[in-house]
Amino acid sequence: MRMSLENKVQKDFYYDVRAKITEFFSDAEVAAKKEQPDSESKIEILSLKMIKANIKLNDKANNVRSEEDQKPRGEAK
């Protein structure tokens, strides 16, 4: 996702998710050797519990300074 300067605030959501992932195989040996589900597998969300949400200023938006703001001010003594 590309950030815009208009996106000054970021909100992160944290959830505990319990899911059932279903995948079909030609035989039990192939299924036993498979260590993780395929991206094409069927996913069913069984439970969803929100843990917390954090809101903070977007770092990229905070680091943007106008040209006028970047000019040195005052004189060195």
Helices and strands as residue ranges (DSSP letters): E 9-22, H 28-33, E 42-57, H 59-62, H 67-70
